[in-house]
């Protein structure tokens, strides 16, 4: 392969998804020269359209205000999440009104977003700020010990720089695999399939539809109004479930339609039909340990993949991008990142990933404790802890060494409490 030459950047970012482009934009705004490697393989199939309450401030830091996004129909308001049971009954989860008052001043609205448009707008902003987009696939790195010296692409390009960020996504995780970083996995392999329907929604919220079957691992359907005339509807279940249905001879389209047909709510949408055949992705939630090295950091799903039911994937990607870019900007004049800063960043990424994923698995997905607590109560317990954690993180910004370790200890305590709660309810009679 021929080798291509690029003007030497200060930072090479692997991956042009949400985390990679956000990091590139932060770095460019700090007057660093950035090269972002992203394959030209057609339109991405992004997921993560229902945002949690910490996301709007992170988008605002990139120049995207909530009011402007809603006004341009790039987003719709989200004021809560409603859990609906197929057999009847529902529960709405939303921040309490008192959180909007002093001293908290929490914004009680968040958004649903059209990810195709959002990702495209972010990339345009990055290019306008001078980011060089290399349309190729990063396939290998060159290193000296733990220090990265260059990234090589499938097309033969070699990009050398002082600093590197891996935002290549969970399927690639280029740096994590190269350095054989320890990882923690949560729950079984899952599959999500989704499409888009022409439909208007009057209420401002995400809806999760569940057929809560006793003694079985949770599967669910999301309903998200990404703009005033379009609904995103997705089905999430275990990989084993999809594998068994495929062995029965069912196509992806048949599996998707059959699941929606089990809910009377979707009859009207199925009659109209979706915009296109369902998109499909397989994933297993996991977090790497040690996601920062002497001159590199890992961000987004390459570092930690959050389960989609948590609505925390976009927040995590934007937080990683902001914090990784901040560290490089802060220590740009040094040869390496300080060990304390590396350790603190790695600890935050790991602890937050473990908190969200282990909590949702133990309290909601896994049936032994859910069958005894009832899914509504399990959802309330998880949601209260998750939203409180995100609010604290947003307010305290525990990015220093001491603060990172203290916040990590708090997350460990919350995880231990969730474990004890789950164990207790497994021993008590069902309250269903």
C-alpha positions as CSV (number, residue, x, y, z in Angstrom):
1,X,0.0,0.0,0.0
2,X,1.2,3.5,-0.7
3,X,1.8,5.7,2.3
4,X,0.1,9.1,2.4
5,X,1.5,12.1,4.2
6,X,-0.4,14.6,6.3
7,X,0.6,17.8,8.0
8,X,1.6,16.6,11.5
9,X,-1.3,17.3,13.8
10,X,-1.0,17.9,17.6
11,X,-3.7,15.3,18.2
12,X,-4.9,12.3,16.3
13,X,-8.4,11.2,17.0
14,X,-9.5,7.7,16.0
15,X,-13.2,7.6,15.2
16,X,-15.6,10.2,13.9
17,X,-18.6,9.2,15.9
18,X,-20.1,11.4,18.7
19,X,-17.2,11.1,21.2
20,X,-14.5,11.5,18.5
21,X,-16.0,14.6,16.8
22,X,-16.9,16.2,20.2
23,X,-13.3,15.7,21.4
24,X,-12.0,17.0,18.0
25,X,-14.2,20.1,18.4
26,X,-13.1,20.8,22.0
27,X,-9.4,20.5,20.9
28,X,-9.8,22.7,17.9
29,X,-11.5,25.3,20.0
30,X,-8.3,25.2,22.2
31,X,-6.3,26.0,19.0
32,X,-4.8,22.5,18.7
33,X,-4.3,21.0,15.2
34,X,-6.5,17.9,15.0
35,X,-6.7,15.0,12.6
36,X,-9.8,12.8,12.9
37,X,-9.8,9.4,11.2
38,X,-13.2,8.2,10.1
39,X,-14.0,5.6,7.4
40,X,-16.2,6.8,4.5
41,X,-18.6,3.9,4.6
42,X,-21.9,5.7,4.1
43,X,-24.3,6.9,6.7
44,X,-23.8,5.7,10.3
45,X,-26.6,4.0,12.1
46,X,-26.4,5.9,15.4
47,X,-28.4,5.0,18.5
48,X,-28.8,7.1,21.6
49,X,-31.7,9.4,20.7
50,X,-33.2,9.8,24.2
51,X,-30.9,11.9,26.3
52,X,-30.6,12.1,30.1
53,X,-30.7,15.3,32.0
54,X,-27.0,15.9,32.1
55,X,-26.6,16.0,28.3
56,X,-27.9,19.5,27.4
57,X,-25.1,21.3,29.3
58,X,-22.5,19.1,27.5
59,X,-24.0,20.0,24.1
60,X,-24.2,23.7,25.0
61,X,-20.4,23.6,25.6
62,X,-20.1,22.6,22.0
63,X,-22.3,25.4,20.8
64,X,-25.7,23.6,20.6
65,X,-28.4,25.1,22.8
66,X,-31.5,23.2,23.7
67,X,-33.8,26.0,22.5
68,X,-32.1,26.3,19.1
69,X,-32.0,22.5,18.6
70,X,-35.7,22.2,19.3
71,X,-36.5,25.3,17.2
72,X,-34.7,23.8,14.2
73,X,-36.5,20.4,14.7
74,X,-33.1,18.8,15.4
75,X,-34.6,17.8,18.7
76,X,-37.8,17.6,20.7
77,X,-38.2,18.2,24.4
78,X,-38.2,15.2,26.8
79,X,-39.7,15.9,30.3
80,X,-39.8,12.3,31.5
81,X,-39.8,8.6,30.8
82,X,-43.0,6.5,30.9
83,X,-42.8,2.8,31.5
84,X,-45.9,1.0,30.1
85,X,-46.8,-2.6,30.8
86,X,-48.5,-4.5,28.0
87,X,-51.0,-6.0,30.4
88,X,-51.9,-2.5,31.7
89,X,-50.5,0.0,34.1
90,X,-47.8,2.6,33.6
91,X,-45.3,4.6,35.7
92,X,-43.8,8.0,34.8
93,X,-40.3,8.9,35.9
94,X,-39.3,12.6,35.9
95,X,-37.1,14.9,38.0
96,X,-38.9,16.4,41.0
97,X,-40.0,20.0,40.7
98,X,-38.0,21.1,43.7
99,X,-34.7,20.3,41.9
100,X,-35.3,23.4,39.7
101,X,-35.1,25.6,42.8
102,X,-32.0,26.9,44.7
103,X,-29.5,25.7,45.4
104,X,-29.8,22.9,42.8
105,X,-31.1,24.8,39.7
106,X,-31.5,21.5,37.8
107,X,-33.0,21.9,34.3
108,X,-36.0,19.6,34.3
109,X,-36.1,19.3,30.6
110,X,-33.9,17.3,28.4
111,X,-34.2,16.2,24.7
112,X,-34.7,13.5,22.2
113,X,-32.5,14.1,19.2
114,X,-32.3,13.2,15.5
115,X,-28.8,11.6,15.7
116,X,-28.2,11.6,12.0
117,X,-28.6,15.4,11.9
118,X,-26.8,16.0,15.2
119,X,-23.8,13.9,14.2
120,X,-23.7,15.7,10.8
121,X,-23.9,19.2,12.4
122,X,-21.1,18.3,14.9
123,X,-18.9,17.2,12.1
124,X,-19.6,20.4,10.1
125,X,-18.7,22.4,13.1
126,X,-15.4,20.5,13.6
127,X,-14.4,20.9,10.0
128,X,-15.2,24.7,10.2
129,X,-12.9,24.9,13.2
130,X,-10.1,23.4,11.1
131,X,-10.2,19.7,12.0
132,X,-8.7,17.5,9.2
133,X,-11.0,14.5,8.5
134,X,-9.1,11.5,7.2
135,X,-11.5,9.3,5.3
136,X,-9.9,5.9,6.1
137,X,-10.0,3.2,8.7
138,X,-7.5,3.0,11.5
139,X,-6.2,-0.5,11.7
140,X,-3.0,-0.5,13.8
141,X,-0.8,1.6,16.1
142,X,2.9,2.1,16.4
143,X,4.2,2.4,20.0
144,X,7.3,2.5,22.1
145,X,6.3,0.7,25.3
146,X,3.1,2.3,26.6
147,X,3.6,5.4,24.5
148,X,1.9,5.7,21.1
149,X,3.9,7.2,18.2
150,X,1.6,6.8,15.2
151,X,-1.6,5.3,13.9
152,X,-1.7,3.4,10.6
153,X,-4.8,3.2,8.3
154,X,-6.1,0.5,5.9
155,X,-5.2,2.9,3.0
156,X,-1.6,3.1,4.0
157,X,-1.6,6.4,5.8
158,X,0.6,7.0,8.8
159,X,-0.5,9.7,11.3
160,X,2.1,10.7,13.9
161,X,1.3,13.2,16.5
162,X,2.1,14.1,20.1
163,X,-1.3,13.0,21.5
164,X,-3.9,10.4,20.6
165,X,-7.6,9.8,21.5
166,X,-9.3,6.5,20.7
167,X,-13.0,7.0,20.0
168,X,-13.2,4.1,17.6
169,X,-16.4,2.6,19.2
170,X,-17.1,-0.6,21.1
171,X,-16.7,-2.9,18.1
172,X,-13.1,-1.7,17.4
173,X,-11.7,-0.4,20.7
174,X,-8.3,-0.1,19.0
175,X,-6.2,1.0,21.9
176,X,-7.9,-1.3,24.4
177,X,-7.2,-4.3,22.3
178,X,-3.6,-3.3,21.5
179,X,-2.8,-2.8,25.2
180,X,-4.9,-5.8,26.3
181,X,-6.6,-3.7,28.9
182,X,-8.7,-5.5,31.6
183,X,-12.4,-5.2,31.0
184,X,-15.6,-5.7,33.0
185,X,-18.7,-7.0,31.2
186,X,-22.4,-6.8,32.3
187,X,-25.2,-9.0,31.3
188,X,-25.5,-11.2,28.2
189,X,-24.9,-10.1,24.6
190,X,-27.9,-8.1,23.4
191,X,-29.4,-7.1,20.1
192,X,-31.2,-3.9,19.2
193,X,-33.2,-3.5,16.1
194,X,-35.0,-0.2,15.2
195,X,-36.7,1.8,12.5
196,X,-38.6,5.1,12.0
197,X,-42.3,5.7,11.6
198,X,-44.1,8.8,10.3
199,X,-46.2,9.9,13.3
200,X,-46.7,12.9,15.6
201,X,-46.6,12.7,19.4
202,X,-48.4,15.1,21.7
203,X,-46.6,14.3,24.9
204,X,-43.0,15.2,25.5
205,X,-41.3,12.1,26.8
206,X,-39.7,8.7,26.0
207,X,-41.9,5.7,26.4
208,X,-40.6,2.2,27.2
209,X,-43.0,-0.7,26.5
210,X,-42.5,-3.9,28.5
211,X,-44.2,-7.3,28.6
212,X,-43.0,-8.2,32.1
213,X,-42.9,-11.9,32.0
214,X,-42.1,-13.7,35.2
215,X,-38.9,-15.8,35.2
216,X,-37.4,-14.3,32.1
217,X,-34.7,-11.8,31.2
218,X,-36.2,-8.4,30.3
219,X,-36.8,-7.3,26.7
220,X,-38.3,-4.0,25.8
221,X,-39.4,-1.6,23.1
222,X,-38.5,2.1,23.0
223,X,-40.7,4.8,21.5
224,X,-38.9,8.1,20.9
225,X,-40.2,11.2,19.0
226,X,-36.9,12.4,17.4
227,X,-38.7,15.3,15.6
228,X,-42.3,16.5,15.5
229,X,-43.2,14.0,12.7
230,X,-41.0,11.0,13.2
231,X,-40.9,8.2,15.8
232,X,-37.9,6.0,16.5
233,X,-39.1,2.6,17.6
234,X,-36.6,0.0,18.7
235,X,-36.7,-3.5,20.2
236,X,-34.0,-4.8,22.6
237,X,-33.5,-8.4,23.7
238,X,-30.8,-10.9,24.4
239,X,-28.7,-12.3,21.7
240,X,-29.8,-15.8,22.5
241,X,-33.5,-14.8,21.8
242,X,-32.6,-13.5,18.4
243,X,-30.4,-16.4,17.6
244,X,-33.3,-18.8,18.4
245,X,-35.7,-16.9,16.3
246,X,-33.3,-16.8,13.4
247,X,-32.8,-20.6,13.7
248,X,-36.6,-20.9,13.3
249,X,-36.2,-19.2,9.9
250,X,-37.5,-15.7,10.8
251,X,-36.0,-12.7,9.1
252,X,-35.0,-9.5,11.0
253,X,-38.1,-7.8,9.5
254,X,-40.4,-10.6,10.7
255,X,-38.9,-10.6,14.2
256,X,-39.2,-6.8,14.5
257,X,-42.8,-6.7,13.3
258,X,-43.9,-9.7,15.4
259,X,-42.6,-8.0,18.6
260,X,-44.4,-4.7,17.9
261,X,-47.6,-6.6,17.0
262,X,-47.7,-8.0,20.6
263,X,-48.5,-4.5,21.8
264,X,-51.9,-3.1,20.6
265,X,-50.4,0.4,20.8
266,X,-48.3,-0.2,17.7
267,X,-51.1,-1.5,15.4
268,X,-51.6,1.8,13.7
269,X,-47.9,2.3,13.1
270,X,-47.5,-1.2,11.7
271,X,-50.4,-0.5,9.3
272,X,-48.5,2.5,7.9
273,X,-45.2,0.7,7.9
274,X,-41.7,2.1,8.8
275,X,-39.6,4.3,6.6
276,X,-37.1,1.5,5.9
277,X,-36.1,-2.0,7.0
278,X,-34.9,-2.2,10.6
279,X,-31.3,-1.4,11.5
280,X,-29.6,-4.0,13.7
281,X,-26.7,-3.9,16.1
282,X,-25.3,-6.5,18.6
283,X,-23.6,-5.3,21.7
284,X,-22.4,-6.3,25.2
285,X,-22.1,-3.7,27.8
286,X,-18.6,-3.4,29.2
287,X,-16.0,-1.0,30.6
288,X,-12.2,-1.0,30.2
289,X,-9.9,-0.4,33.1
290,X,-6.8,1.8,32.5
291,X,-8.2,3.9,29.6
292,X,-5.4,6.6,29.8
293,X,-1.7,6.2,29.0
294,X,1.3,8.5,28.7
295,X,0.1,10.3,25.6
296,X,-3.3,8.7,24.9
297,X,-6.8,8.4,26.2
298,X,-9.8,6.3,25.3
299,X,-13.3,7.9,25.0
300,X,-16.9,7.0,24.3
301,X,-18.0,3.4,23.6
302,X,-14.4,2.4,23.0
303,X,-13.9,3.0,26.7
304,X,-17.3,2.1,28.2
305,X,-20.5,1.0,26.6
306,X,-23.7,1.9,28.5
307,X,-26.9,0.0,28.1
308,X,-29.4,1.9,26.0
309,X,-32.1,1.7,28.5
310,X,-30.1,3.9,30.8
311,X,-30.1,6.9,28.3
312,X,-26.5,7.5,29.5
313,X,-24.6,6.6,26.4
314,X,-24.6,10.1,24.9
315,X,-23.8,11.7,28.2
316,X,-20.9,9.4,28.7
317,X,-19.5,10.0,25.2
318,X,-19.7,13.8,25.6
319,X,-18.2,13.7,29.1
320,X,-15.3,11.5,28.0
321,X,-14.7,13.8,25.0
322,X,-14.7,16.9,27.1
323,X,-12.5,15.6,29.9
324,X,-10.0,13.9,27.5
325,X,-9.7,17.1,25.5
326,X,-9.3,19.1,28.7
327,X,-6.4,16.9,29.9
328,X,-4.5,17.2,26.6
329,X,-5.1,20.9,26.5
330,X,-4.0,21.4,30.1
331,X,-0.8,19.4,29.7
332,X,-0.1,20.2,26.0
333,X,3.3,21.6,26.9
334,X,4.5,18.4,28.7
335,X,5.9,15.2,27.3
336,X,3.3,13.0,29.1
337,X,0.1,13.2,31.1
338,X,0.8,13.1,34.9
339,X,0.2,9.7,36.4
340,X,-2.4,11.1,38.8
341,X,-4.4,12.7,36.0
342,X,-4.4,9.4,34.0
343,X,-5.5,7.4,37.0
344,X,-8.3,9.8,37.9
345,X,-9.7,9.9,34.3
346,X,-9.5,6.1,34.1
347,X,-11.2,5.7,37.5
348,X,-14.1,8.1,36.5
349,X,-14.8,6.3,33.3
350,X,-14.7,2.8,34.9
351,X,-16.7,3.6,38.0
352,X,-19.5,5.5,36.1
353,X,-19.7,2.6,33.6
354,X,-19.9,0.0,36.3
355,X,-22.4,1.9,38.3
356,X,-24.9,2.4,35.4
357,X,-24.5,-1.1,33.9
358,X,-24.4,-3.2,37.0
359,X,-27.3,-1.4,38.5
360,X,-29.6,-1.8,35.5
361,X,-28.6,-5.5,35.2
362,X,-29.2,-6.4,38.9
363,X,-32.3,-4.4,39.5
364,X,-34.2,-4.4,36.2
365,X,-33.0,-6.8,33.6
366,X,-32.3,-9.9,35.7
367,X,-35.6,-11.5,36.8
368,X,-35.0,-13.0,40.3
369,X,-35.0,-9.7,42.1
370,X,-37.3,-7.9,39.6
371,X,-40.0,-10.6,40.0
372,X,-40.1,-9.9,43.8
373,X,-39.8,-6.1,43.8
374,X,-42.1,-5.6,40.8
375,X,-40.7,-3.8,37.8
376,X,-42.3,-0.4,38.7
377,X,-40.5,-0.4,42.1
378,X,-37.2,-1.6,40.5
379,X,-37.4,1.2,38.0
380,X,-38.0,3.8,40.7
381,X,-35.0,2.6,42.7
382,X,-32.7,2.5,39.8
383,X,-33.9,5.8,38.3
384,X,-33.5,7.7,41.6
385,X,-29.9,6.5,42.0
386,X,-28.9,7.1,38.4
387,X,-30.4,10.6,38.1
388,X,-28.9,11.6,41.5
389,X,-25.5,10.4,40.4
390,X,-25.6,12.3,37.2
391,X,-26.8,15.4,38.9
392,X,-24.0,15.2,41.4
393,X,-21.4,14.6,38.8
394,X,-22.6,17.6,36.7
395,X,-22.6,19.9,39.8
396,X,-19.4,18.8,41.5
397,X,-17.4,18.1,38.4
398,X,-15.1,15.6,40.2
399,X,-12.2,15.8,37.7
400,X,-9.3,16.3,40.1
401,X,-7.4,13.3,41.6
402,X,-8.9,13.5,45.1
403,X,-12.4,14.3,43.9
404,X,-12.3,11.4,41.4
405,X,-11.3,8.9,44.0
406,X,-13.9,10.3,46.5
407,X,-16.7,10.2,43.8
408,X,-15.6,6.6,42.9
409,X,-15.9,5.6,46.5
410,X,-19.5,7.0,46.5
411,X,-20.3,5.0,43.4
412,X,-18.9,1.9,45.0
413,X,-21.1,2.4,48.1
414,X,-24.2,2.9,45.9
415,X,-23.4,-0.3,43.9
416,X,-23.0,-2.2,47.2
417,X,-26.4,-0.9,48.4
418,X,-28.0,-2.0,45.1
419,X,-26.4,-5.4,45.5
420,X,-27.7,-5.7,49.1
421,X,-31.2,-4.4,48.0
422,X,-31.3,-7.0,45.2
423,X,-30.2,-9.8,47.6
424,X,-32.9,-8.8,50.2
425,X,-35.7,-8.8,47.7
426,X,-34.7,-12.2,46.3
427,X,-35.5,-13.6,49.7
428,X,-38.9,-11.9,50.2
429,X,-42.2,-12.9,48.7
430,X,-43.2,-11.3,45.4
431,X,-45.1,-8.0,45.5
432,X,-46.4,-8.2,42.0
